[in-house]
Protein backbone atom coordinates (compact mmCIF):
# COMPACT_ATOMS: atom_id res chain seq x y z
CA UNK A 1 0.00 0.00 0.00
CA UNK A 2 1.51 3.34 -0.98
CA UNK A 3 2.44 5.73 1.81
CA UNK A 4 0.07 8.47 0.54
CA UNK A 5 -2.89 6.09 0.65
CA UNK A 6 -2.01 5.02 4.24
CA UNK A 7 -1.71 8.66 5.36
CA UNK A 8 -5.01 9.55 3.67
CA UNK A 9 -6.76 6.52 5.23
CA UNK A 10 -5.33 7.31 8.70
CA UNK A 11 -6.29 10.99 8.44
CA UNK A 12 -9.77 10.01 7.32
CA UNK A 13 -10.13 7.58 10.24
CA UNK A 14 -8.88 10.19 12.72
CA UNK A 15 -11.24 12.82 11.30
CA UNK A 16 -14.15 10.35 11.46
CA UNK A 17 -13.31 9.42 15.05
CA UNK A 18 -13.06 13.11 16.07
CA UNK A 19 -16.44 13.86 14.46
CA UNK A 20 -18.03 10.84 16.19
CA UNK A 21 -16.59 11.90 19.55
CA UNK A 22 -17.72 15.48 19.00
CA UNK A 23 -21.25 14.31 18.11
CA UNK A 24 -21.40 12.16 21.27
CA UNK A 25 -20.15 15.09 23.38
CA UNK A 26 -22.70 17.51 21.89
CA UNK A 27 -25.51 14.96 22.33
CA UNK A 28 -24.48 14.36 25.94
CA UNK A 29 -24.38 18.11 26.67
CA UNK A 30 -27.80 18.59 25.07
CA UNK A 31 -29.27 15.70 27.10
CA UNK A 32 -27.72 17.04 30.31
CA UNK A 33 -29.06 20.54 29.59
CA UNK A 34 -32.62 19.35 28.77
CA UNK A 35 -33.16 16.60 31.33
CA UNK A 36 -30.94 17.60 34.25
CA UNK A 37 -30.70 21.39 34.19
CA UNK A 38 -34.15 22.11 32.70
CA UNK A 39 -35.78 19.02 34.28
CA UNK A 40 -37.69 18.13 31.09
CA UNK A 41 -38.31 14.66 32.49
CA UNK A 42 -40.32 16.14 35.40
CA UNK A 43 -43.75 17.74 35.57
CA UNK A 44 -43.88 21.52 35.82
CA UNK A 45 -46.88 22.30 37.98
CA UNK A 46 -48.79 25.52 38.55
CA UNK A 47 -51.08 25.06 41.55
CA UNK A 48 -53.78 27.41 42.87
CA UNK A 49 -56.78 27.28 45.20
CA UNK A 50 -60.08 29.12 45.14
CA UNK A 51 -63.16 29.36 47.34
CA UNK A 52 -66.63 30.16 46.07
CA UNK A 53 -69.54 30.90 48.38
CA UNK A 54 -72.63 29.20 47.00
CA UNK A 55 -74.99 30.60 49.63
CA UNK A 56 -76.07 30.61 53.25
CA UNK A 57 -78.20 27.88 54.77
CA UNK A 58 -79.31 28.37 58.36
CA UNK A 59 -76.10 29.09 60.28
CA UNK A 60 -73.57 28.04 57.63
CA UNK A 61 -72.01 29.21 54.41
CA UNK A 62 -72.13 26.52 51.73
CA UNK A 63 -68.76 26.79 49.97
CA UNK A 64 -66.94 25.08 47.14
CA UNK A 65 -63.18 24.68 47.54
CA UNK A 66 -61.43 24.43 44.17
CA UNK A 67 -57.89 23.30 43.40
CA UNK A 68 -56.53 24.05 39.94
CA UNK A 69 -53.49 22.06 38.88
CA UNK A 70 -51.88 22.89 35.54
CA UNK A 71 -49.13 20.69 34.16
CA UNK A 72 -46.92 22.92 32.02
CA UNK A 73 -44.31 20.20 31.60
CA UNK A 74 -43.83 17.48 29.01
CA UNK A 75 -44.57 14.44 31.19
CA UNK A 76 -47.57 13.11 33.13
CA UNK A 77 -47.85 14.24 36.76
CA UNK A 78 -49.28 11.92 39.42
CA UNK A 79 -51.07 13.54 42.37
CA UNK A 80 -50.53 11.81 45.73
CA UNK A 81 -51.83 12.67 49.21
CA UNK A 82 -53.81 15.61 47.79
CA UNK A 83 -55.37 17.39 50.74
CA UNK A 84 -56.43 20.76 52.14
CA UNK A 85 -57.18 22.53 55.40
CA UNK A 86 -59.49 25.45 56.02
CA UNK A 87 -58.74 27.97 58.73
CA UNK A 88 -60.89 30.97 59.58
CA UNK A 89 -61.19 34.24 61.45
CA UNK A 90 -64.37 35.48 63.05
CA UNK A 91 -65.20 38.70 64.88
CA UNK A 92 -64.37 36.89 68.16
CA UNK A 93 -60.77 36.08 67.13
CA UNK A 94 -57.93 38.37 68.14
CA UNK A 95 -55.43 39.42 65.48
CA UNK A 96 -52.02 37.92 66.28
CA UNK A 97 -48.93 36.55 64.60
CA UNK A 98 -48.62 32.81 64.29
CA UNK A 99 -44.95 32.39 65.15
CA UNK A 100 -41.94 31.00 63.34
CA UNK A 101 -43.56 27.72 62.26
CA UNK A 102 -45.83 29.73 59.88
CA UNK A 103 -43.27 32.46 59.13
CA UNK A 104 -44.94 34.93 61.55
CA UNK A 105 -48.00 35.19 59.31
CA UNK A 106 -51.44 36.02 60.68
CA UNK A 107 -52.77 33.24 62.90
CA UNK A 108 -56.07 31.72 61.75
CA UNK A 109 -58.05 29.13 63.71
CA UNK A 110 -58.23 25.69 62.14
CA UNK A 111 -61.80 24.74 61.32
CA UNK A 112 -61.40 21.86 58.84
CA UNK A 113 -58.33 19.69 59.23
CA UNK A 114 -56.90 17.56 56.40
CA UNK A 115 -59.60 16.67 53.92
CA UNK A 116 -58.83 14.97 50.62
CA UNK A 117 -59.80 15.91 47.09
CA UNK A 118 -59.00 12.33 46.14
CA UNK A 119 -59.65 9.88 49.00
CA UNK A 120 -56.55 7.80 49.84
CA UNK A 121 -58.41 4.55 49.08
CA UNK A 122 -58.97 5.64 45.48
CA UNK A 123 -56.36 5.23 42.77
CA UNK A 124 -54.13 8.31 42.53
CA UNK A 125 -55.08 10.91 39.96
CA UNK A 126 -52.83 12.26 37.23
CA UNK A 127 -52.58 15.32 35.02
CA UNK A 128 -51.17 14.82 31.54
CA UNK A 129 -48.75 17.32 30.01
CA UNK A 130 -50.43 20.56 28.94
CA UNK A 131 -53.66 19.82 30.84
CA UNK A 132 -55.45 21.97 33.44
CA UNK A 133 -57.36 19.88 36.00
CA UNK A 134 -59.88 21.24 38.53
CA UNK A 135 -60.70 19.40 41.76
CA UNK A 136 -63.67 20.53 43.87
CA UNK A 137 -64.89 19.86 47.38
CA UNK A 138 -68.19 21.15 48.78
CA UNK A 139 -68.40 21.86 52.51
CA UNK A 140 -69.73 24.40 54.99
CA UNK A 141 -68.31 27.12 57.22
CA UNK A 142 -69.97 28.87 60.16
CA UNK A 143 -71.98 31.93 59.09
CA UNK A 144 -69.97 34.14 61.47
CA UNK A 145 -66.76 33.48 59.48
CA UNK A 146 -65.28 36.73 58.14
CA UNK A 147 -62.14 35.36 56.49
CA UNK A 148 -61.20 31.85 55.37
CA UNK A 149 -57.72 30.61 54.55
CA UNK A 150 -57.45 27.57 52.28
CA UNK A 151 -54.14 25.71 52.54
CA UNK A 152 -53.65 22.85 50.07
CA UNK A 153 -50.85 20.36 49.54
CA UNK A 154 -49.91 17.35 47.45
CA UNK A 155 -46.88 15.10 47.39
CA UNK A 156 -44.76 14.33 44.36
CA UNK A 157 -44.07 10.67 43.60
CA UNK A 158 -40.29 11.23 43.64
CA UNK A 159 -38.62 11.74 46.99
CA UNK A 160 -36.44 14.65 45.80
CA UNK A 161 -39.34 17.01 45.08
CA UNK A 162 -41.25 16.24 48.31
CA UNK A 163 -44.44 18.35 48.14
CA UNK A 164 -46.15 21.38 46.61
CA UNK A 165 -48.44 23.81 48.44
CA UNK A 166 -50.85 26.62 47.66
CA UNK A 167 -52.68 28.91 50.05
CA UNK A 168 -55.00 31.86 49.77
CA UNK A 169 -57.20 34.00 52.03
CA UNK A 170 -60.80 34.80 51.10
CA UNK A 171 -63.13 37.45 52.49
CA UNK A 172 -66.61 36.04 52.94
CA UNK A 173 -69.67 38.20 52.30
CA UNK A 174 -71.13 39.98 55.29
CA UNK A 175 -73.93 37.92 56.79
CA UNK A 176 -76.56 40.14 58.43
CA UNK A 177 -78.77 37.17 59.27
CA UNK A 178 -76.65 35.83 62.11
DRENPA-3360 file (N, C-alpha, C; in nm, 2 decimals, always signed):
BEGIN
1 = XXXXXXXX = +0.09/-0.12/+0.00/+0.00/+0.00/+0.00/+0.09/+0.12/+0.00 ~ +0.07/+0.22/-0.09/+0.15/+0.33/-0.10/+0.13/+0.42/+0.03 ~ +0.24/+0.49/+0.06/+0.24/+0.57/+0.18/+0.13/+0.68/+0.18 ~ +0.11/+0.74/+0.06/+0.01/+0.85/+0.05/-0.13/+0.79/+0.08 ~ -0.16/+0.67/+0.04/-0.29/+0.61/+0.06/-0.30/+0.58/+0.21 ~ -0.20/+0.53/+0.28/-0.20/+0.50/+0.42/-0.22/+0.63/+0.50 ~ -0.15/+0.74/+0.47/-0.17/+0.87/+0.54/-0.31/+0.92/+0.52 ~ -0.36/+0.91/+0.40/-0.50/+0.95/+0.37/-0.60/+0.87/+0.44;
9 = XXXXXXXX = -0.58/+0.74/+0.45/-0.68/+0.65/+0.52/-0.67/+0.68/+0.67 ~ -0.55/+0.70/+0.73/-0.53/+0.73/+0.87/-0.59/+0.87/+0.90 ~ -0.57/+0.97/+0.82/-0.63/+1.10/+0.84/-0.78/+1.09/+0.84 ~ -0.83/+1.02/+0.75/-0.98/+1.00/+0.73/-1.04/+0.93/+0.86 ~ -0.97/+0.83/+0.90/-1.01/+0.76/+1.02/-1.01/+0.85/+1.15 ~ -0.90/+0.93/+1.16/-0.89/+1.02/+1.27/-1.00/+1.12/+1.27 ~ -1.02/+1.18/+1.15/-1.12/+1.28/+1.13/-1.26/+1.22/+1.16 ~ -1.29/+1.10/+1.12/-1.42/+1.04/+1.15/-1.43/+1.01/+1.30;
17 = XXXXXXXX = -1.32/+0.97/+1.36/-1.33/+0.94/+1.50/-1.35/+1.07/+1.58 ~ -1.29/+1.18/+1.54/-1.31/+1.31/+1.61/-1.45/+1.36/+1.59 ~ -1.50/+1.35/+1.47/-1.64/+1.39/+1.45/-1.74/+1.30/+1.53 ~ -1.72/+1.17/+1.54/-1.80/+1.08/+1.62/-1.80/+1.12/+1.77 ~ -1.68/+1.15/+1.82/-1.66/+1.19/+1.95/-1.73/+1.32/+1.98 ~ -1.71/+1.42/+1.89/-1.77/+1.55/+1.90/-1.92/+1.54/+1.90 ~ -1.98/+1.45/+1.82/-2.13/+1.43/+1.81/-2.18/+1.37/+1.94 ~ -2.10/+1.28/+2.00/-2.14/+1.22/+2.13/-2.13/+1.32/+2.24;
25 = XXXXXXXX = -2.03/+1.40/+2.24/-2.01/+1.51/+2.34/-2.13/+1.61/+2.33 ~ -2.16/+1.65/+2.21/-2.27/+1.75/+2.19/-2.40/+1.69/+2.23 ~ -2.43/+1.57/+2.19/-2.55/+1.50/+2.23/-2.56/+1.48/+2.38 ~ -2.45/+1.45/+2.45/-2.45/+1.44/+2.59/-2.48/+1.57/+2.66 ~ -2.41/+1.68/+2.61/-2.44/+1.81/+2.67/-2.58/+1.85/+2.65 ~ -2.64/+1.83/+2.53/-2.78/+1.86/+2.51/-2.87/+1.78/+2.60 ~ -2.85/+1.65/+2.62/-2.93/+1.57/+2.71/-2.91/+1.62/+2.85 ~ -2.79/+1.65/+2.90/-2.77/+1.70/+3.03/-2.85/+1.83/+3.05;
33 = XXXXXXXX = -2.84/+1.92/+2.95/-2.91/+2.05/+2.96/-3.06/+2.04/+2.97 ~ -3.12/+1.95/+2.88/-3.26/+1.93/+2.88/-3.32/+1.86/+3.00 ~ -3.26/+1.75/+3.03/-3.32/+1.66/+3.13/-3.26/+1.68/+3.27 ~ -3.15/+1.74/+3.29/-3.09/+1.76/+3.42/-3.11/+1.91/+3.46 ~ -3.06/+2.00/+3.38/-3.07/+2.14/+3.42/-3.21/+2.19/+3.40 ~ -3.28/+2.16/+3.29/-3.41/+2.21/+3.27/-3.52/+2.12/+3.32 ~ -3.49/+2.00/+3.37/-3.58/+1.90/+3.43/-3.69/+1.87/+3.34 ~ -3.66/+1.84/+3.21/-3.77/+1.81/+3.11/-3.84/+1.68/+3.14;
41 = XXXXXXXX = -3.77/+1.59/+3.21/-3.83/+1.47/+3.25/-3.93/+1.47/+3.37 ~ -3.94/+1.59/+3.42/-4.03/+1.61/+3.54/-4.15/+1.70/+3.50 ~ -4.26/+1.69/+3.58/-4.38/+1.77/+3.56/-4.34/+1.92/+3.60 ~ -4.40/+2.01/+3.54/-4.39/+2.15/+3.58/-4.53/+2.20/+3.62 ~ -4.55/+2.21/+3.75/-4.69/+2.23/+3.80/-4.71/+2.37/+3.84 ~ -4.83/+2.43/+3.80/-4.88/+2.55/+3.85/-5.00/+2.51/+3.93 ~ -5.01/+2.55/+4.06/-5.11/+2.51/+4.15/-5.17/+2.63/+4.22 ~ -5.31/+2.63/+4.22/-5.38/+2.74/+4.29/-5.50/+2.69/+4.35;
49 = XXXXXXXX = -5.55/+2.76/+4.45/-5.68/+2.73/+4.52/-5.78/+2.84/+4.51 ~ -5.90/+2.81/+4.52/-6.01/+2.91/+4.51/-6.12/+2.87/+4.61 ~ -6.20/+2.96/+4.65/-6.32/+2.94/+4.73/-6.43/+3.02/+4.68 ~ -6.54/+2.95/+4.66/-6.66/+3.02/+4.61/-6.78/+2.99/+4.71 ~ -6.84/+3.10/+4.75/-6.95/+3.09/+4.84/-7.08/+3.07/+4.75 ~ -7.14/+2.95/+4.78/-7.26/+2.92/+4.70/-7.38/+2.99/+4.76 ~ -7.39/+3.00/+4.89/-7.50/+3.06/+4.96/-7.49/+3.04/+5.11 ~ -7.60/+3.08/+5.18/-7.61/+3.06/+5.32/-7.73/+2.97/+5.35;
57 = XXXXXXXX = -7.71/+2.87/+5.43/-7.82/+2.79/+5.48/-7.82/+2.78/+5.63 ~ -7.92/+2.83/+5.69/-7.93/+2.84/+5.84/-7.81/+2.91/+5.89 ~ -7.72/+2.84/+5.97/-7.61/+2.91/+6.03/-7.48/+2.87/+5.96 ~ -7.48/+2.84/+5.83/-7.36/+2.80/+5.76/-7.35/+2.86/+5.62 ~ -7.23/+2.89/+5.58/-7.20/+2.92/+5.44/-7.18/+2.79/+5.37 ~ -7.24/+2.77/+5.26/-7.21/+2.65/+5.17/-7.11/+2.70/+5.08 ~ -6.99/+2.63/+5.08/-6.88/+2.68/+5.00/-6.82/+2.56/+4.91 ~ -6.76/+2.60/+4.80/-6.69/+2.51/+4.71/-6.55/+2.55/+4.71;
65 = XXXXXXXX = -6.46/+2.45/+4.75/-6.32/+2.47/+4.75/-6.27/+2.41/+4.62 ~ -6.19/+2.49/+4.55/-6.14/+2.44/+4.42/-5.99/+2.45/+4.41 ~ -5.93/+2.34/+4.37/-5.79/+2.33/+4.34/-5.77/+2.32/+4.19 ~ -5.68/+2.41/+4.14/-5.65/+2.41/+3.99/-5.51/+2.37/+3.98 ~ -5.48/+2.26/+3.91/-5.35/+2.21/+3.89/-5.32/+2.21/+3.74 ~ -5.22/+2.28/+3.70/-5.19/+2.29/+3.55/-5.05/+2.23/+3.54 ~ -5.04/+2.13/+3.45/-4.91/+2.07/+3.42/-4.85/+2.13/+3.29 ~ -4.76/+2.22/+3.31/-4.69/+2.29/+3.20/-4.57/+2.22/+3.15;
73 = XXXXXXXX = -4.55/+2.10/+3.20/-4.43/+2.02/+3.16/-4.46/+1.93/+3.04 ~ -4.37/+1.84/+3.02/-4.38/+1.75/+2.90/-4.42/+1.60/+2.94 ~ -4.43/+1.58/+3.07/-4.46/+1.44/+3.12/-4.58/+1.44/+3.21 ~ -4.64/+1.33/+3.23/-4.76/+1.31/+3.31/-4.72/+1.34/+3.46 ~ -4.81/+1.40/+3.53/-4.79/+1.42/+3.68/-4.89/+1.35/+3.76 ~ -4.84/+1.27/+3.85/-4.93/+1.19/+3.94/-4.95/+1.27/+4.07 ~ -5.07/+1.28/+4.12/-5.11/+1.35/+4.24/-5.12/+1.25/+4.35 ~ -5.05/+1.27/+4.46/-5.05/+1.18/+4.57/-5.08/+1.26/+4.70;
81 = XXXXXXXX = -5.16/+1.20/+4.79/-5.18/+1.27/+4.92/-5.23/+1.41/+4.90 ~ -5.33/+1.43/+4.82/-5.38/+1.56/+4.78/-5.49/+1.61/+4.88 ~ -5.45/+1.70/+4.96/-5.54/+1.74/+5.07/-5.54/+1.89/+5.09 ~ -5.63/+1.93/+5.18/-5.64/+2.08/+5.21/-5.69/+2.09/+5.36 ~ -5.67/+2.21/+5.41/-5.72/+2.25/+5.54/-5.79/+2.39/+5.52 ~ -5.89/+2.41/+5.60/-5.95/+2.54/+5.60/-5.94/+2.60/+5.74 ~ -5.89/+2.72/+5.75/-5.87/+2.80/+5.87/-5.96/+2.92/+5.86 ~ -6.00/+2.98/+5.97/-6.09/+3.10/+5.96/-6.07/+3.20/+6.07;
89 = XXXXXXXX = -6.12/+3.32/+6.05/-6.12/+3.42/+6.14/-6.26/+3.47/+6.16 ~ -6.30/+3.49/+6.28/-6.44/+3.55/+6.31/-6.42/+3.68/+6.38 ~ -6.53/+3.75/+6.41/-6.52/+3.87/+6.49/-6.46/+3.84/+6.63 ~ -6.48/+3.72/+6.68/-6.44/+3.69/+6.82/-6.29/+3.66/+6.82 ~ -6.22/+3.64/+6.71/-6.08/+3.61/+6.71/-5.99/+3.74/+6.72 ~ -5.89/+3.73/+6.81/-5.79/+3.84/+6.81/-5.70/+3.83/+6.70 ~ -5.64/+3.94/+6.65/-5.54/+3.94/+6.55/-5.41/+3.92/+6.61 ~ -5.34/+3.82/+6.57/-5.20/+3.79/+6.63/-5.12/+3.71/+6.53;
97 = XXXXXXXX = -4.99/+3.73/+6.54/-4.89/+3.66/+6.46/-4.89/+3.51/+6.50 ~ -4.86/+3.42/+6.40/-4.86/+3.28/+6.43/-4.73/+3.22/+6.47 ~ -4.62/+3.29/+6.47/-4.50/+3.24/+6.52/-4.41/+3.19/+6.40 ~ -4.29/+3.14/+6.43/-4.19/+3.10/+6.33/-4.24/+2.98/+6.25 ~ -4.32/+2.89/+6.30/-4.36/+2.77/+6.23/-4.45/+2.81/+6.11 ~ -4.51/+2.93/+6.11/-4.58/+2.97/+5.99/-4.53/+3.11/+5.94 ~ -4.40/+3.13/+5.96/-4.33/+3.25/+5.91/-4.39/+3.38/+5.96 ~ -4.44/+3.37/+6.09/-4.49/+3.49/+6.15/-4.61/+3.55/+6.08;
105 = XXXXXXXX = -4.68/+3.47/+6.00/-4.80/+3.52/+5.93/-4.92/+3.53/+6.03 ~ -5.02/+3.59/+5.99/-5.14/+3.60/+6.07/-5.20/+3.47/+6.11 ~ -5.23/+3.45/+6.24/-5.28/+3.32/+6.29/-5.43/+3.31/+6.27 ~ -5.47/+3.21/+6.20/-5.61/+3.17/+6.18/-5.64/+3.05/+6.26 ~ -5.76/+3.03/+6.30/-5.81/+2.91/+6.37/-5.84/+2.80/+6.27 ~ -5.79/+2.68/+6.30/-5.82/+2.57/+6.21/-5.97/+2.53/+6.23 ~ -6.04/+2.51/+6.12/-6.18/+2.47/+6.13/-6.20/+2.34/+6.06 ~ -6.13/+2.32/+5.95/-6.14/+2.19/+5.88/-6.00/+2.14/+5.87;
113 = XXXXXXXX = -5.97/+2.02/+5.93/-5.83/+1.97/+5.92/-5.83/+1.86/+5.82 ~ -5.72/+1.86/+5.74/-5.69/+1.76/+5.64/-5.81/+1.68/+5.58 ~ -5.86/+1.73/+5.47/-5.96/+1.67/+5.39/-5.89/+1.64/+5.26 ~ -5.94/+1.54/+5.19/-5.88/+1.50/+5.06/-5.97/+1.53/+4.94 ~ -5.91/+1.58/+4.84/-5.98/+1.59/+4.71/-6.00/+1.45/+4.65 ~ -5.90/+1.37/+4.66/-5.90/+1.23/+4.61/-5.88/+1.14/+4.74 ~ -5.98/+1.07/+4.78/-5.96/+0.99/+4.90/-5.85/+0.89/+4.88 ~ -5.77/+0.87/+4.99/-5.66/+0.78/+4.98/-5.69/+0.64/+4.93;
121 = XXXXXXXX = -5.81/+0.59/+4.95/-5.84/+0.45/+4.91/-5.86/+0.45/+4.76 ~ -5.88/+0.56/+4.69/-5.90/+0.56/+4.55/-5.76/+0.56/+4.48 ~ -5.76/+0.52/+4.36/-5.64/+0.52/+4.28/-5.59/+0.67/+4.26 ~ -5.46/+0.69/+4.27/-5.41/+0.83/+4.25/-5.46/+0.89/+4.12 ~ -5.47/+1.02/+4.12/-5.51/+1.09/+4.00/-5.38/+1.14/+3.92 ~ -5.40/+1.17/+3.80/-5.28/+1.23/+3.72/-5.33/+1.34/+3.63 ~ -5.23/+1.42/+3.60/-5.26/+1.53/+3.50/-5.16/+1.52/+3.39 ~ -5.21/+1.50/+3.27/-5.12/+1.48/+3.15/-5.05/+1.62/+3.12;
129 = XXXXXXXX = -4.95/+1.61/+3.04/-4.88/+1.73/+3.00/-4.97/+1.83/+2.93 ~ -4.96/+1.95/+2.96/-5.04/+2.06/+2.89/-5.19/+2.06/+2.94 ~ -5.23/+1.99/+3.04/-5.37/+1.98/+3.08/-5.39/+2.06/+3.21 ~ -5.50/+2.13/+3.22/-5.54/+2.20/+3.34/-5.66/+2.11/+3.41 ~ -5.64/+2.07/+3.53/-5.74/+1.99/+3.60/-5.79/+2.06/+3.72 ~ -5.92/+2.06/+3.74/-5.99/+2.12/+3.85/-6.04/+2.01/+3.94 ~ -6.02/+2.03/+4.07/-6.07/+1.94/+4.18/-6.16/+2.02/+4.27 ~ -6.28/+1.98/+4.30/-6.37/+2.05/+4.39/-6.41/+1.97/+4.51;
137 = XXXXXXXX = -6.44/+2.05/+4.61/-6.49/+1.99/+4.74/-6.59/+2.08/+4.80 ~ -6.71/+2.03/+4.82/-6.82/+2.12/+4.88/-6.83/+2.09/+5.03 ~ -6.83/+2.20/+5.10/-6.84/+2.19/+5.25/-6.91/+2.31/+5.31 ~ -6.91/+2.33/+5.44/-6.97/+2.44/+5.50/-6.88/+2.51/+5.60 ~ -6.90/+2.63/+5.62/-6.83/+2.71/+5.72/-6.93/+2.79/+5.81 ~ -6.90/+2.81/+5.93/-7.00/+2.89/+6.02/-7.03/+3.02/+5.96 ~ -7.15/+3.07/+5.97/-7.20/+3.19/+5.91/-7.13/+3.31/+5.97 ~ -7.07/+3.30/+6.09/-7.00/+3.41/+6.15/-6.85/+3.42/+6.10;
145 = XXXXXXXX = -6.81/+3.34/+6.00/-6.68/+3.35/+5.95/-6.66/+3.47/+5.86 ~ -6.56/+3.55/+5.89/-6.53/+3.67/+5.81/-6.42/+3.65/+5.70 ~ -6.32/+3.57/+5.74/-6.21/+3.54/+5.65/-6.18/+3.39/+5.66 ~ -6.16/+3.33/+5.54/-6.12/+3.19/+5.54/-5.99/+3.17/+5.46 ~ -5.90/+3.09/+5.52/-5.77/+3.06/+5.45/-5.78/+2.92/+5.41 ~ -5.75/+2.89/+5.28/-5.75/+2.76/+5.23/-5.60/+2.73/+5.21 ~ -5.55/+2.62/+5.27/-5.41/+2.57/+5.25/-5.42/+2.43/+5.19 ~ -5.36/+2.41/+5.08/-5.37/+2.29/+5.01/-5.22/+2.23/+4.98;
153 = XXXXXXXX = -5.22/+2.10/+4.97/-5.08/+2.04/+4.95/-5.10/+1.90/+4.88 ~ -5.00/+1.87/+4.80/-4.99/+1.73/+4.75/-4.85/+1.69/+4.75 ~ -4.82/+1.56/+4.74/-4.69/+1.51/+4.74/-4.65/+1.46/+4.60 ~ -4.53/+1.48/+4.56/-4.48/+1.43/+4.44/-4.44/+1.29/+4.45 ~ -4.44/+1.21/+4.35/-4.41/+1.07/+4.36/-4.26/+1.05/+4.39 ~ -4.17/+1.14/+4.34/-4.03/+1.12/+4.36/-3.99/+1.19/+4.50 ~ -3.90/+1.13/+4.56/-3.86/+1.17/+4.70/-3.79/+1.31/+4.70 ~ -3.72/+1.34/+4.59/-3.64/+1.47/+4.58/-3.73/+1.59/+4.59;
161 = XXXXXXXX = -3.85/+1.58/+4.52/-3.93/+1.70/+4.51/-4.02/+1.72/+4.63 ~ -4.05/+1.62/+4.71/-4.13/+1.62/+4.83/-4.27/+1.66/+4.81 ~ -4.30/+1.80/+4.82/-4.44/+1.84/+4.81/-4.46/+1.97/+4.75 ~ -4.58/+2.01/+4.72/-4.62/+2.14/+4.66/-4.74/+2.19/+4.74 ~ -4.73/+2.32/+4.77/-4.84/+2.38/+4.84/-4.90/+2.50/+4.77 ~ -5.02/+2.54/+4.81/-5.08/+2.66/+4.77/-5.17/+2.71/+4.88 ~ -5.18/+2.84/+4.90/-5.27/+2.89/+5.01/-5.32/+3.03/+4.96 ~ -5.44/+3.06/+5.01/-5.50/+3.19/+4.98/-5.61/+3.22/+5.08;
169 = XXXXXXXX = -5.62/+3.35/+5.11/-5.72/+3.40/+5.20/-5.84/+3.46/+5.12 ~ -5.96/+3.43/+5.17/-6.08/+3.48/+5.11/-6.16/+3.56/+5.21 ~ -6.22/+3.67/+5.17/-6.31/+3.74/+5.25/-6.45/+3.70/+5.21 ~ -6.53/+3.65/+5.32/-6.66/+3.60/+5.29/-6.76/+3.72/+5.30 ~ -6.87/+3.71/+5.23/-6.97/+3.82/+5.23/-7.02/+3.84/+5.37 ~ -7.06/+3.97/+5.40/-7.11/+4.00/+5.53/-7.25/+3.93/+5.54 ~ -7.27/+3.86/+5.65/-7.39/+3.79/+5.68/-7.47/+3.87/+5.79 ~ -7.57/+3.94/+5.75/-7.66/+4.01/+5.84/-7.76/+3.93/+5.91;
177 = XX = -7.77/+3.80/+5.87/-7.88/+3.72/+5.93/-7.81/+3.62/+6.03 ~ -7.73/+3.67/+6.12/-7.66/+3.58/+6.21/-7.76/+3.51/+6.29;
% end
